[in-house]
Structures are given as C-alpha cells and as structure tokens.
C-alpha cells in the first residue's frame, strides 16, 4: 500500500488520545500537542479527547476544556 493510500485510510480513524500528566499529576499539554500534531501529520482527522480510561470523570471541567481547545487548535 502506498503512503498516500495509507494516509487516506487514517482519515477515517476515530482516535481517543491519551491525556498526558506531569509528575505532579497536572495535565501536561505540551506532550499532548506533540502527539496530536504527529497524528494529524500522519493523516488522522477525528480526535475524541477526554473519552478514555475514565478521564472525563477524573478531570476538572477546566482541564477538559484545555484539552479540547488543544485538540481543536
């Protein structure tokens, strides 16, 4: 399969990116920004943030919004 064909297939992937935390237990946006950028460059277009491993229940609404804003940017 060509790289172009592979990227086209990735466009339909619905991805739940993991939420990164620093050593103090705070949401770490920079590692997440790097991950999202890399996945976007690879062809992924559908990201569903804060939707895995009970993240939605464990994060504050401000943390959730910061992650969503990161993914949308």
Secondary structure, DSSP 8 states (H G I E B T S, - for coil): --HHHHHHHHTT-EE-----B-TTS-B-HHHHHHHHHHHHHHT--EE-TT-STTHHHHS-HHHHHHHHHHHH-
